[in-house]
Amino acid sequence: MSGMIGLVNFAKEPYSVELRDLPIPEIGAEDVLLKVQAAGICGSDLHQYTGKQSWPVNYPVVLGHEFAGVVAKTGRRVRSFKEGDRVVSETAAVLPADSAFIRQGLYNLEPKRLGFGYGVNGAMAPFLKVPARCLHHLPASLSLEKAALTEPCCVAYNAVCINSRLRPGDTVAIIGPGPIGLLCALMAKLSGAGHLLVIGIASDAKRLEAAKLIGAETTLGAQGEDVSEWVKNFGDNYGFDLVIDATGVSASLKLALDIVRPAGQITKVGWGPQPLNFSLDPLVQKAVTLQGSFSHNWPIWEKVIFLLASGKIDLEPILNRVSPLSGWREAFEEMHSAKIVKGVLKP
Ligand SMILES: [Zn+2]
C-alpha cells in the first residue's frame, strides 16, 4: 500500500478544499508514522475552508491539527513510542533547533514555528508524519474520538488556568460560545468560577444551550439582549472579574472593556484581522489587565489528558458529530452554521 486519500486545502480562494490522492508520508529518524483515528474540526480549518484565515498557508496542505491515533511505524532514533501505542500530538510540527523559546519551554510562542494543517500536512488523512517530541501517551480509558479534542482543551486551559488570574468565586464572562469559548467555560467551572456568564449572538442559540449544560448560570445574546445593560444590573453592578474574549471579531473587545470590573482582567484567545476602531481609554481608566493567550505547551497537555481520562472534563455537550472523512463537507457546514458545536472526522 502506498497511497491514501486526504482532505487538501489547495489555494487561498474560498472553498478550495477537496479530497485528493496522496502518497503515504515518509518518516525521518525522529518521527513516527501515525495512523490517524480521529481528527477534530477546528474553527481555523473552517477559516481556511472559507479563505478567511489571517495566517500564511503552505498550499497545498492537508487540513487538521487536532488528532489522536495509533503509532504505525517509528523512526530509528525514537525510543519512547512503539508500534501500536495510542497517542495524541501537539501542534508545533516544525521548530527552529536554536529557538530561545524551546529553552524556555514556551515553544508554542516561537514565531518561526510551523503547525500541522497550515504549515505542514495535517491529520485529515489516514496517515501523518509526526516528530516523536510532539506525542503524548493516552490512557486506555480515554477514547480516541475524545482524545482528538485534547488540543482545543489545551487552548482553553492555557487561556483560563495559566494566562488568567481566576480564584474560586470570581465572576467570569465568556464572549463567543464557539468550541474554544465553551471549553473555556468548562475550564472556568473547573477552576471554581462564581457566576459564569456566556455571551453569544442570535445564531448561537444551540451553542448557548451547550453552555447551560456545562454549567453557565446565565447565557445572553440568543434573543438579542443588551449585554452591557444586563451587566450594569448584575450583582454589585461593577462588572465581571474576568472576561474571556473567544470570538473571531475584533469589535467584541469593546464589549469586554464595557463589562469588565475595574482592576479586572480580559483574556483574549479569539483573533480576527479587523482593526479595532474604538478607544482603549476604558482599559486605562479601569486599570484592566489585557492578556493574550495562544496555543499550549507540554505540561498543559499532560494535565488535560488526565482531566479527560478521569472524566473531570465532560465533552458530551461539545462533541456532537463523528463522521467518516468522506462526510467532511456536511460536517464543516454544520459547524460553520453553528448547528453543531464540534465535529470529529475519522480518516
Ligand atoms: Zn484548533
Boltz pocket constraint, residues with backbone or C-beta under 6 A from the ligand:
constraints:
  - pocket:
      binder: B
      contacts: [[A, 42], [A, 43], [A, 44], [A, 65], [A, 66], [A, 151], [A, 152]]
      max_distance: 6.0
